[in-house]
Amino acid sequence: MLAILSAVATIAVASPALAADPKPDAIVKNRNIEARVFLDDKIKADAPLAADCLAEGRKWLDKNTADAAASRKEDPQFFRDGSWDFERKYSIRSVVADRYVSVLRDDYMDTHGAHPNTDVNTVLWDKSENKRISIRPFFTETADGGATMKTMVKAVIASLKIEKKKRDTSQTATEEWFKGLEPSLLKIGAVTLAPSTETGKSSGLTFHYPPYAVGAYAEGQYVAFVPWETLKPYVSPEGARIFGGARPKADEQE
C-alpha cells in the first residue's frame, strides 16, 4: 500500500497537468465571461513596464466583459454552453542594448463560435524613457511608401513564402493573402526586435501574424524575419548601434 501511495505521489509531482497553475495578474469572472491577464516574471521585475501592460490588460478585460454582457442580452443562446473564455499573456521576447524591450501579447478568445480564435500583437518598450515606442528611431526614414518600408515589406513577404514552403502551405503564398501587408508601419504587421548571437544586439526584425492574417486559420500564426543586413542602407546611428550578429538557431526553430 505504501508503495502504491509513493507511486501516486511521484506521478502527481512529475505531471505538468497536476502542477499548480500560475495565478492571473488580473481576472474577471461572472456568468458571462471568465477573462484573465498574465504577465511573465521578467515583466513583473520591471515595475513601469508591468504597470503599463496591466493597465492595458485591464482595459481589455473591461471591454470584453461589456461585450459579453451585451451579447447575452441580445443572443442568450450563445451562452448555452457556458460563459466566454478569454486570456491574454504578456511575455518578453528580447532585450536589446539593455534598453529596448520587445514584448509579445498573445490573446485567446472562445465565444462558442466554430472554433476559438487567437491574436498576437507586440509592444516595444524603452526602459530609459519608460514608455512605448515604435521602430522609427532605428531608421533614417519610415515614411509610408518610402524606400525603407518598401524594402521591409518585400523582405517580409519573401520570409513568409519560405515559411509557407516549409509548412507545405505554398497554396496560400499568393498576392491575395499578402495584400494586407503595406509599406507602412501601421500596416506591415506587429514587430519585435529579434534576438542575436551577439550579446546586447538585435539580429533584425521579426513580424508576427495571427491566424487569417497571411494564411488560412488552420495554418496558425506566422513569424517573418528580416535580417538587419537587408535594412542596413536605411539604419540610423541608433540602429547601427543596436543591430548586429545573426539570428540564433533556437529562435528560428521556435
Beta strands, then each sheet from edge to edge (+ up, - down):
strand 1: 26-29
strand 2: 33-39
strand 3: 84-96
strand 4: 100-110
strand 5: 117-126
strand 6: 131-132
strand 7: 190-194
strand 8: 204-209
strand 9: 222-227
sheet 1: 1+ 2- 3- 4+ 5- 6+
sheet 2: 7+ 8- 9+
end
